[in-house]
Each structure stands twice: as structure tokens, then as C-alpha cells.
């Protein structure tokens, strides 16, 4: 489904959800659940927490429906709620202070990490998990959610330059970890 | 090469490392010009390949993340139920409060009727009356004395 069609479809569904139409709600959950869960998982790297976050986000969507504004987009709203819930969870679990988390040096892989090293996707997910939260958040918004630069910067409360700096550092670090046989050719002369 | 062009190419170089290989994600660029730049040198093409590889890995890793099978059902079951549960709880709480208070209210009334418990606002006058009753010899006299007051 094209993005614009999805937005229009969501708006129609939200009107019905506001009237407590559970069929419409089911359609909305079906359309957005996968991406909602993926976003939460990428940010938290924990299946159980990601489930909780996705569930909570949809419950809030249901509760929000009667007050829904016509110009709001479900996907944008959901991603914002999920990001905020994830940041709250990370703060609670002390993975994140109010300050930027210091960047970590590539940690020694645990035995479990070694065991799952062959799984490329897990390796990528682990590499993303190693990123400082702000970098991860920027990467998720730009790469996974395809949020525009201005919107992403606005949501993170930073300038576009700061967002680009976070993204550049995130990608450089991922390349260091995931493409170790290539010297950083992104740094062109 | 003009300064303006050099500056533009420097910006493309930054975009490649910030937004990856997909030039559609680069903000406000002339796509044809950006495509030309990407083909310019072997070094740029090598960097492009590397960014493509990273983009591919990121996309692939996202696709591997699948929501657990039961999640959909869990969300659908819990959402309305939670709201109902909340409403039911509020109703239940109100019912509970009334139910819990009922025996106490009944006991208080019984107490008043039996004269075992005297509400404060009646206490002073009634206590005086009881004192009078004790002081006087009979109930008839006591009743008579009240009428006379």
C-alpha cells in the first residue's frame, strides 16, 4: 500500500476506533504492529520489553482515539510514543542517564555472543545495541522509520547538524564492527 | 572545479556517510548531479559499495525481527478489556464502598435506637436529660419535667 493511501486509510480507521469499533482497531493493529514491535526491539534489544512497549502503545492509541486530531498520522504518533516509552524503560533500567551515554568501546563478546556470531542479523542487532541511545534513536528514525531529517531532529529536540553528526558516528561505528575488512572508505579525501 | 562545485561534492560525501547509499534519502539534492558524482572516481564507488552493504545489513536485520505470534491477540484482547476492567473497577469500587459502609451505618442506627450510642450533636442535651432521669424518681416524672421546660 502506498504511503499516502495508508495515511488516508488510517485516518478513516481512527474515526471508527473513536466510536469504539473493534474491527477498525484490529485493522490498525494489523497494519502497524510489526513495525511498532521492530522499532521497540531495535531500541531495547529485548523481546519481552519490546512486546510490552508495542502493547502499551496500542492501548494508548485506543485510549487516544476519541480525542484524535484529524491531521495526526497514526504511524508518526505510534513511533513517537514507542520512542518515548523505550527511553523511559532505558532510564528505568539505568541504561540511560539524562546525559548522553558515553560511547562504548567495542566490548569483548560474551560466550553467548560468540555462539550467535554466525547469525548476521543478530550480529547487526547487537552492533546497534552497542550504539549510544541517541545514535540508535537517530538511526532508527532515519533508516528504519524513514522519518524526514527535520521531523527527526524536531522529535529529538536537536538541530539537523546534531542529528547528522549522530547518524554519521552511528554508521561509522557500525561499519567498524560489521565490515571490519574494509578500511573506512567513507572518509574520502 | 569551481568552489561551489567542490563544496557541493564535499556535501555529497558527507551525505553518503550520514544517510547511506540511497540518494533519495539525501536532503535537497539534485539527483542527477549526485548520481554523476557517485560515478566519478573508483574511490567514491568503493565508498558507495560499503554504504550499500551497511544499508543492506540494516534492512535485512530489521526484516529478521518478527513480532511474536501471540502479540496481535494479546493486544486485541487486552486493550478493550483493560478499559472495561478500569470502568468495572471504578463501578466495583463505588459498590464496594457502599456495601462496606452499610453494616456500619445500620449498626449506628441500631445503636441510636437502642440508646447505646449517642451521636455527639445529641449528646449534651440527652446526657443532661439522663442525669435528670437519675435524679428524678420515675419516668413519668422525667417526661413530665421535659414537657414543663
Interface residues (C-beta under 8 A of the other chain):
Chain A: X20 X22 X25 X26 X29 X30 X33 X34 X37 X38 X41 X42 X47 X51 X54 X55 X58 X59 X62 X63 X120 X121 X122 X124 X125 X128 X139 X142 X143 X144 X146 X149 X164 X167 X168 X171 X172 X174 X175 X178 X179 X182 X185 X186 X187 X188 X189
Chain B: X13 X14 X16 X17 X18 X19 X20 X25 X27 X43 X44 X46 X47 X50 X51 X53 X54 X55 X57 X58 X60 X61 X62 X64 X65 X66 X67 X68 X71 X72 X74 X75 X76 X78 X79 X80 X82 X83
